[in-house]
Amino acid sequence: MSPSDFETRVAQLIRLVRKPAPQGVFNPWHDRDEELDLPRAPKIRSDNLAHYLKAHRGAQAVLVGEAAGWAGCRFTGIPFTGENLLAGPEALEWTTGLPLSRSSIRETPYKERSATVVWGELAGDRRIVLWNAVPWHPHRPGEPLTNRKPTRRDQEAGRVILMKYLEIFENARPVAIGRVSQEVLGKMGIEAEYIRHPSMGGHHKFRQGVRQLQEDLTPA
């Protein structure tokens, strides 16, 4: 894929994710909570996502999680990534020189436990890029800072965006993080490898799975 084609597909995805999401989920790239978000929060998160995708052009594997988490993608627009990882002493290697920003009004950056585990393994490995089967943040009614299991409707609604994402990285291997994403990919006709999700005590098996994947990929 040429650089211009890649840029075009990234722009198409950004336009797609900025459309309204189904009821019952929060769309990081479209929605704004006045009590939690800065005025330009959706645009900030959209720009963050675009920079992330462009920094991982040429990725060989797409790790597909279950859904956006409240302390991670909900505020950054980037899967498995808390605000603390975009700037400051904990900033990730790929963020260097990029105009990434926080979108929350909170004094200190949001930090996600799963993000710490995920990036602890990925480090500066740009051969692997992240996404979620349900790109939006499913939460309990009236409790925006909670996570809930995505419904079948949530999963079905997210398939169009997931397919568009996979088209951006058309030569990359889809790998499921958790059974929900594996099932969603299966219904799309994609037989994806499985890696244990790092939450709920699964961090050891997650690390093992990622390390095995990295050994299988072509050296950068």
Buried (B, 14 or more C-beta within 10 A) or exposed (E): BEEEEBBEBBEEBBEBBBEEBBEBBBBBBBBBEEEBBBEEBBBBBBBBBBBBBBBBBEBBBBBBBBBBBBBBBBBBBBBBBBBBBBBEEBBBEBBEEBEBBBBBEEEEBBBBBBBBBBBEBBEEBBBBBBBBBBBBBBBEEEEBEEBBEBBEEBBBBBBEBBEBBBEBBEEBBBBBBBEBBBBBBEEBEBEBBBBBBBBEEBBEEBBEBBEEBBEEBEEE
